[in-house]
Amino acid sequence: MRALSTLQCSSGDGYEAQMGRWSRRRNNEVKRREFLAVLATTVAWRMHAAAQPASLPIVGILSGTNRDERNVNAILLGLKQSGFEEGHDFTVEYGLAQGQFDRLPALAQDMVRRPVSVIIGIQSANAPRAAKNATSRIPIVFAIGGDPVGLGLVESLSRPGGNVTGTTFLVNTLAAKRLELLHELLPNVRVMGLLVNPKNPASPSETADVQAAARTFGLELLVQNAGNEQDIDRAFATFAEHQVGGVTFAADAVYNAGRARLVALAAHYKMPTMYFYRAFANAGGLISYGGYDTDAYRLAGVYAGRILKGENPADLPVQQVTKVELVINLKTATALGLTVPPTLLATADEVIE
């Protein structure tokens, strides 16, 4: 009571007023502490968020076949040359059709939904075509062996227009030369086989070129249509039945997707075979002659990097890689009992031993 009386006397106010002021001061202190705690949490969260990397752009690689490390590495090298490092500046999403080209439209649509920042279509002209059908907004870069104007991918090589550009390398136009080189390797063979996918729009012109070359060298040419595995098996059996001495191809993505099977069939029938990509020779095929596709993939990566920096694909002219390479697998030649002419070995860009 003495303490209460002292409080009352020193203040001159009533007890209730004294307690009210004390309660308000206490509440204000609690609120101030709560506010500081919330502020500290907010600042910490914002500092944490600022420390996190921004969402990286996604590069979509859409392929008609499977993942080929040689080509993927060339694309990544091109991106690096443009200043983009995988995992640091961008991430990669793959859409691989595994040779089932009817899957490409769905794979392209999936990339559009993600969405990716740029689509690189490879290993079949069907890949960039599927991407183009899926989007007119996302930039598309192709690396193919066909004619991009004839395929409807671009308006012209110098001014592509739209959202598509890319690189090309020589494949289809080398069909006659491939027969010539195979004839040089097999000078005593009089009957050659040609495998053609009738669904490929470039096949008629390639077939005509090879037929003309066969007449020039006095060769008989047995043409077999094959657009799937069963057809390919039957075609090789027919070649063997007719004692065909060597086989070449009209270039096609179906054959590229099934190159392991083709190389195995050629080995099974002991049939010397000329291929249109060095990947066949790397896989055990006898000989290949085609465009330097690795450089085309690298340049496609460079273009993808330039687009990520803000350039418009419509302003990037289609680049044409004109370098070609002849690759001979000497190990396979030995297994087939063939002696490769020294002149052919001298002109080869690479001999696999």
PyMOL commands that set and color helices and strands:
alter all, ss='L'
color gray80, all
select helices_A, chain A and resi 2-11+15-51+69-81+101-113+126-134+172-185+203-216+229-241+253-257+259-268+278-282+293-308+313-315+330-335+342-347
alter helices_A, ss='H'
color red, helices_A
select strands_A, chain A and resi 58-63+91-96+118-122+140-144+164-169+191-196+220-225+246-249+274-275+287-291+319-321+324-329+350-352
alter strands_A, ss='S'
color yellow, strands_A
deselect
rebuild
show_as cartoon
